[in-house]
Amino acid sequence: SNPLDTVAIRKAVTAGYFYHTARLSKGGNYKTVKHNQQVMIHPNSSLFEDLPRWVIYHELVFTTKEYMRNTIEIENKWLLEVAPHYYKARELEDSTMKKMPKGRGKARDELGGDASGVPVVVN
């Protein structure tokens, strides 16, 4: 197995925290999938500037805003695999075809990145 392949680890985290999911909206903000609550990636996170389309978070911390801590990038299709009892397909429609703010919501492969040097879980 490839030690730089993080998919299995990220899928395992998704299986445990599937109810803590947020997606990047057209306005450039994150919203939780089930409750449509506006949240943000914590500024200390290495994902803060990357802005992946879909994330799982461990906890929400409220200061001046509602921040997600310990975030990890996921793929929306994993949610139907691990939690078909919790999510409906229409809730997880990929917004790939919808216009996003410039430079936001791009998948890592669209940005030319690869799995090396990408942290799996960050604060």
C-alpha positions, 0 to 999 in steps of 0.5 A: 500500500502507498503510505501517501494514499490518504483515501482509506484514512479519510473514509474511516474518519467519514464513517465515524463523523458523517453527521459533522459534514459541511459543504462550500456554498456558492457564496464562498461560505461553508454550510452544514449539510443537515442544518444549513448552519453557516460555519467556517474553517478555523484560521489556524487550519492548513485547509483555511486557504484551500477551501475544499468543497466537502469537509468533515469536522470534529467540533465547532467552536464559537468565538466571533464566528462558528469555526470548524476544528480538526477538518478533513477533506472528503468526497461527497459520494463517501457519505452515501456509502457510509451513511445511507440511513442518514443522507439522501442523494439529493442532499449530497448533489455535487455542486461541480456544475454550479458556478463557484467564486473564482479560485474557490471550491476546486478539487485538489486534483484541479489545483494540480496538487497530489497526496504528498505533503497534504495533511490528513487531519489538521487543527 
